[in-house]
Amino acid sequence: MSLAAAVAVEPPAFGPVEMGAVDSPPPAPAPPEPSRGVHGDVEAAEDGGAEASERRASRFRRICVYCGSAKGRKASYQDAAVELGKELVERGIDLVYGGGSIGLMGIVSHAVHDGGRHVIGYVTGDPVGEVRAVSGMHERKAEMARYADAFIALPALDNPSVLIGGYGTLEELLEVITWAQLGIHKKPVGLLNVDGFYDPLLSFIDLAVSEGFITEEARQIIISAPTVKELVMKLEDYVPEYNIGLVWEDQSQKPGNNLVPELETAITSS
């Protein structure tokens, strides 16, 4: 399958907002489908569990997960991908991802798809769920970012046989962080820091802050946690406080024009 190939199992529950459509806001999020763990009050009444009572309906319709086509040397990376997929299912959240069927991409997408949630993938491989045609890598990244309400990066691991993951995952992650810094979107960005995988990256970013190349305020864009549940809760509670003061007065001059995501007012105002 070529880079521009794409696939569908079912029509998406929410149509994408046309990029560049600044006159009308994106559709308001519909309530998530009932599933175990989403409605904490119902589950608490049935099971009487303390954990269930802490659950709540998610503010997110879809989360974009960045990950690679390798499984990694540690079983904990694979376990985290499975747990993340199950957490999305429990919260009634659909998956947006890179479209691969192997490695961590395959694990998380199968977990979400097998749990009955909608999976939307972009790019090559033998994908799971819906895959959409794009003209190239720039459009692929923009579409993934535009269609998601939040972002999570699993450990970034390369599979040398297919050249997917690793550098690409880091590039996608840093670009979506940069878009937040520029005020192009205000969606939360999270790192699933399994076994301290992202500690060196976070240390480098902290070094850049201490040396005056990244502001303390911009550092707050990045959310990290060692476990799936903790990270998702942080994303749910995230309130964007970073404001660069940059106003895109002429929408036609916005960087990349139609290849950047519009501001999701439904998410930032929630």
C-alpha positions in Angstrom: 0.0 0.0 0.0 1.4 3.5 -0.9 2.0 6.3 1.6 -1.2 8.0 0.4 -3.4 4.9 1.0 -6.2 4.9 3.5 -9.3 2.3 4.9 -12.7 2.2 6.7 -14.6 -0.2 8.7 -17.4 2.1 9.7 -18.3 5.7 9.1 -16.9 8.1 11.7 -19.3 9.2 14.4 -18.1 12.7 14.0 -17.3 14.3 10.6 -14.0 16.2 10.5 -14.1 20.0 10.7 -13.0 21.5 7.4 -9.6 23.2 7.9 -9.7 26.9 7.2 -13.4 27.1 8.1 -13.0 30.0 10.6 -16.6 31.3 10.3 -18.2 28.3 12.0 -17.1 26.5 15.1 -16.5 22.7 15.1 -19.4 20.6 16.2 -19.9 20.2 19.9 -18.7 16.9 21.3 -21.5 14.3 21.6 -21.7 12.3 24.8 -19.5 9.2 24.8 -21.1 5.9 24.2 -21.9 4.0 27.4 -19.1 1.6 28.3 -17.7 0.1 31.4 -15.9 2.8 33.4 -17.2 5.8 31.5 -20.2 6.5 33.8 -18.7 6.2 37.2 -22.0 6.9 39.0 -23.8 4.0 37.3 -20.9 1.6 37.8 -20.5 2.6 41.5 -24.2 1.9 42.0 -23.8 -1.5 40.5 -20.4 -2.5 42.0 -20.0 -0.2 44.9 -16.4 0.3 43.8 -14.4 3.4 44.9 -12.5 3.5 41.7 -15.7 3.5 39.6 -17.1 6.4 41.5 -14.1 8.5 40.5 -14.7 7.8 36.8 -16.4 10.5 34.7 -17.4 11.0 31.1 -14.4 12.0 29.0 -14.2 15.5 27.5 -12.4 14.0 24.5 -14.0 12.4 21.4 -10.8 11.2 19.9 -7.1 11.0 21.0 -4.2 10.8 18.6 -1.5 8.3 19.8 2.0 8.7 18.4 4.0 5.4 18.5 6.3 3.3 16.4 6.2 0.0 14.5 8.5 -1.8 16.9 7.5 -3.4 20.2 10.6 -2.5 22.1 12.9 -4.7 24.3 10.7 -4.4 27.4 7.4 -6.1 27.9 6.3 -3.0 29.8 6.1 -1.0 26.6 3.7 -3.5 25.1 1.7 -3.7 28.3 1.4 0.1 28.4 0.1 0.1 24.8 -2.6 -2.5 25.7 -3.5 -0.6 28.8 -3.8 2.6 26.9 -6.1 1.0 24.3 -8.3 -0.4 27.1 -8.4 3.0 28.9 -9.6 4.7 25.7 -12.4 2.1 25.3 -13.5 2.4 28.9 -13.8 6.2 28.5 -15.6 6.0 25.2 -12.7 7.6 23.3 -11.9 6.8 19.6 -8.3 6.4 18.3 -6.4 8.4 15.7 -3.0 6.9 14.9 -0.4 6.3 12.2 -2.2 3.4 10.5 0.3 0.6 11.1 -0.6 -2.9 12.2 2.7 -4.0 13.8 4.6 -2.9 16.8 3.1 -0.6 19.4 0.9 0.9 16.7 -0.7 -2.5 16.0 -1.1 -3.3 19.7 -2.9 -0.1 20.7 -5.0 0.0 17.6 -6.2 -3.6 18.0 -7.0 -3.0 21.7 -9.2 -0.1 20.8 -10.8 -1.7 17.8 -11.4 -5.0 19.6 -13.0 -3.0 22.4 -15.6 -1.6 20.0 -14.3 1.9 19.5 -13.7 3.6 16.2 -10.1 3.5 14.9 -8.8 6.0 12.3 -5.4 5.5 10.8 -3.3 7.4 8.2 -0.5 6.1 6.0 0.9 2.7 5.0 0.6 -0.9 6.2 -2.2 -3.3 6.8 -4.2 -1.0 9.0 -6.9 -1.6 11.7 -10.1 0.4 11.4 -10.6 3.3 9.1 -7.7 4.6 7.1 -7.8 7.8 5.1 -6.1 8.8 1.9 -3.6 11.6 2.2 -1.3 13.2 -0.4 1.9 13.0 1.7 3.5 13.2 5.1 2.7 16.8 5.8 -1.0 16.3 5.2 -0.9 13.1 7.2 0.4 14.9 10.3 -2.0 17.8 9.9 -5.0 15.5 9.5 -4.1 13.4 12.5 -3.7 16.6 14.6 -6.8 18.2 13.3 -9.1 15.2 13.9 -7.9 14.5 17.4 -8.8 16.3 20.6 -5.6 15.4 22.5 -2.3 13.7 21.9 -0.4 10.9 23.6 3.1 9.7 22.7 4.0 6.1 23.6 7.7 5.2 23.6 9.1 6.0 20.2 10.7 2.9 18.8 12.1 2.2 15.3 11.5 -1.0 13.2 14.4 -1.0 10.8 12.6 -3.3 8.3 9.8 -0.8 7.7 11.4 2.5 8.7 8.5 3.7 10.8 8.7 5.1 14.3 11.7 6.4 16.3 12.6 9.7 14.8 9.2 10.0 13.1 7.4 9.7 16.4 9.6 12.3 18.1 9.2 14.7 15.1 5.4 14.4 15.2 5.4 15.0 19.0 7.6 18.0 18.8 5.7 19.5 15.9 2.4 19.3 17.7 4.0 20.8 20.8 5.3 23.6 18.6 1.9 24.2 17.2 0.6 24.6 20.8 3.4 27.1 21.5 2.4 29.1 18.4 -1.2 29.2 19.5 -2.4 27.1 16.5 -4.2 24.7 18.9 -4.7 24.3 22.6 -5.1 20.6 22.8 -3.3 18.7 25.6 -0.1 16.8 24.7 1.0 13.9 26.9 4.0 11.6 27.2 3.4 8.1 28.5 6.8 7.9 30.3 6.9 4.1 30.7 9.9 3.0 32.8 11.4 6.5 32.5 11.7 6.2 28.7 11.2 9.9 28.1 13.4 11.0 31.1 16.3 12.0 28.8 14.0 14.1 26.6 12.4 15.8 29.5 15.8 16.5 31.0 17.0 18.0 27.7 13.9 20.2 27.6 14.5 21.3 31.2 18.1 22.1 30.3 16.8 24.3 27.4 14.5 26.1 30.0 17.4 26.7 32.4 19.6 28.0 29.6 16.9 30.4 28.4 15.9 28.8 25.2 12.4 27.6 26.3 10.3 29.6 28.7 8.9 28.2 31.9 5.4 28.8 30.6 6.0 26.9 27.4 7.5 24.0 29.4 4.0 23.5 30.9 2.6 22.5 27.5 4.1 19.0 27.9 2.3 16.7 30.3 3.9 13.4 31.4 3.1 10.5 33.7 4.4 7.0 34.2 1.0 5.2 34.0 -1.9 5.3 31.6 -4.5 6.2 34.2 -2.5 9.1 35.7 -1.7 10.5 32.2 -5.2 10.4 31.0 -6.5 12.1 34.1 -3.9 14.8 33.7 -5.0 15.3 30.1 -8.7 15.4 31.2 -7.8 18.1 33.8 -5.5 20.1 31.6 -6.3 23.8 31.3 -4.2 25.6 28.6 -2.4 28.5 30.3 0.2 29.2 27.7 -0.5 32.3 25.6 2.0 33.5 23.2 -0.1 36.5 22.3 0.2 35.7 18.6 -3.0 36.5 16.6 -3.5 34.9 13.2 -5.3 37.9 11.7 -5.0 36.7 8.1 -6.0 33.1 8.1 -4.7 32.7 4.5 -1.2 33.4 5.9 -1.3 30.9 8.7 1.8 28.7 8.4 1.1 25.7 6.1 -2.4 27.2 5.4 -4.6 24.1 5.2 -2.0 21.8 6.6 -2.4 23.0 10.2 -5.2 22.2 12.6 -7.8 24.7 13.5 -8.2 25.7 17.2 -10.7 23.3 18.8 -13.0 25.7 20.7 -15.1 22.7 21.9 -12.1 21.4 23.7 -10.4 24.7 24.9 -13.7 26.0 26.3 -14.6 22.8 28.2 
